[in-house]
Amino acid sequence: MLSKKGMNLLRALKLRRLVDVLYDVQDVRIRTQNRLRQFPSETSKLYVSRLMKMEMDLQNQVEGMLNG
């Protein structure tokens, strides 16, 4: 069984990985938005909205870890 310090370390590592993934998705979303500016808005919204949903889901997970 892990000590309290060990559990906190594992939680911090998991949180760090989750935040890294969030930043990666956010970076891809921003770059995708910039590249799709030349296309009709219906096309760009399709791809960007999926990335925004992923970003929001990850943000909710991070907030849940911080509050829980």
Residue pairs with C-beta under 8 A, 6 or more apart in sequence:
2 10
11 65
14 65
15 62
15 65
15 66
18 58
18 61
18 62
18 65
19 62
21 58
22 55
22 58
22 59
22 62
25 51
25 54
25 55
25 58
26 55
28 51
29 48
29 51
29 52
29 55
32 47
32 48
32 51
33 44
33 48
36 43
36 44
36 47
36 48
37 44
